[in-house]
Amino acid sequence: MHTWDLAAALHRSTGALDPTPAEHGLAFMQANLTDDNRGPAFGSEQPAPQGADAYQRLAAFAGRSV
């Protein structure tokens, strides 16, 4: 998650990064993060753009506007 946040803040792409960490993070969050326990750090799931990379899909699931 922090990888996407940092890349977004620096106006950098995450497309060339190894997708494995983001895929694992997304799987974990999908299994454990519910609407009831999102807290202030995670907004409601947002739509990921078509063709989004793993980091963008993770960010969208965590409530970031991608």
C-alpha positions as CSV (number, residue, x, y, z in Angstrom):
1,M,0.0,0.0,0.0
2,H,2.7,2.4,0.9
3,T,4.5,1.7,-2.4
4,W,1.5,3.1,-4.3
5,D,1.1,6.0,-2.0
6,L,4.7,7.0,-2.4
7,A,4.6,6.5,-6.2
8,A,1.5,8.6,-6.4
9,A,3.0,11.4,-4.3
10,L,6.0,11.4,-6.6
11,H,4.0,11.2,-9.8
12,R,5.7,7.8,-10.7
13,S,4.2,4.7,-12.2
14,T,4.1,1.4,-10.4
15,G,3.8,-0.5,-13.7
16,A,7.4,-1.7,-13.8
17,L,7.5,-2.9,-10.2
18,D,7.3,-6.6,-9.2
19,P,3.6,-7.2,-8.8
20,T,4.0,-10.1,-6.3
21,P,4.0,-8.0,-3.1
22,A,0.9,-6.0,-4.2
23,E,-0.9,-9.2,-5.2
24,H,-0.2,-10.8,-1.8
25,G,-1.3,-7.5,-0.1
26,L,-4.5,-7.4,-2.1
27,A,-5.3,-11.0,-1.3
28,F,-4.7,-10.4,2.4
29,M,-6.8,-7.2,2.4
30,Q,-9.7,-8.8,0.5
31,A,-9.7,-11.7,3.0
32,N,-9.5,-9.5,6.1
33,L,-10.6,-5.9,5.5
34,T,-14.4,-5.5,5.8
35,D,-16.6,-2.4,5.7
36,D,-16.9,-2.6,9.4
37,N,-13.1,-2.6,10.2
38,R,-11.7,-0.3,7.6
39,G,-11.1,2.5,10.1
40,P,-9.8,6.0,9.1
41,A,-6.9,4.7,7.0
42,F,-9.0,2.9,4.4
43,G,-12.0,4.4,2.6
44,S,-14.6,2.5,0.7
45,E,-13.4,0.4,-2.2
46,Q,-13.0,2.5,-5.4
47,P,-13.1,1.3,-9.0
48,A,-9.7,0.4,-10.5
49,P,-9.2,1.6,-14.0
50,Q,-9.3,-1.0,-16.8
51,G,-5.8,-2.4,-17.2
52,A,-4.8,-1.4,-13.7
53,D,-1.6,-3.0,-12.4
54,A,-1.5,-4.9,-9.1
55,Y,-0.5,-1.8,-7.1
56,Q,-3.4,0.2,-8.5
57,R,-5.9,-2.6,-7.8
58,L,-4.6,-2.7,-4.2
59,A,-4.8,1.1,-3.8
60,A,-8.4,1.1,-5.2
61,F,-9.4,-1.7,-2.9
62,A,-8.0,0.4,0.0
63,G,-10.1,3.4,-1.0
64,R,-7.6,5.4,-2.9
65,S,-8.7,7.2,-6.1
66,V,-6.6,5.7,-8.8
